[in-house]
Amino acid sequence: MSDSDDRPSGAHSVAALFSHGRLTAIPRKPARREQLLVHLTETFFERDRTYTEREVNEALRTVHEDCSALRRYLVIGGLLTRTRDGSSYRRVR
């Protein structure tokens, strides 16, 4: 494979993180984790919609048991915002 592949950047590496629809591990490397988080955001969360913490957890739990870590990474990474009291979340981009 070369850098000139027509495939979208990172598509292969995100798929490699899953086995039978489940995330095998949360990547430690920031760039790889960012690819995963963007994928999760685009897969589970619509723009202009507010989600409860429970809804966010339920969506993330479909791919990994540690939904709180994934939720925290999404907020820290700027992909989701949450209200000060943590009761609701919104997709940023």
BELRANOR-V740606 format. One record per residue. N is the residue number from 1. PHI is phi in whole degrees, 0 to 359 (NA if undefined). Layout:
N:PHI
N:PHI
This chain:
1:NA
2:238
3:291
4:268
5:302
6:279
7:293
8:302
9:301
10:85
11:299
12:293
13:293
14:292
15:300
16:292
17:279
18:248
19:223
20:55
21:80
22:246
23:289
24:283
25:195
26:277
27:301
28:276
29:289
30:305
31:295
32:291
33:296
34:300
35:302
36:298
37:296
38:298
39:301
40:296
41:299
42:291
43:281
44:255
45:235
46:275
47:292
48:59
49:229
50:262
51:240
52:282
53:300
54:298
55:296
56:297
57:299
58:298
59:296
60:292
61:294
62:293
63:246
64:199
65:294
66:273
67:293
68:293
69:294
70:298
71:300
72:298
73:299
74:297
75:287
76:299
77:284
78:79
79:270
80:236
81:249
82:226
83:291
84:305
85:275
86:75
87:276
88:215
89:228
90:221
91:286
92:272
93:229
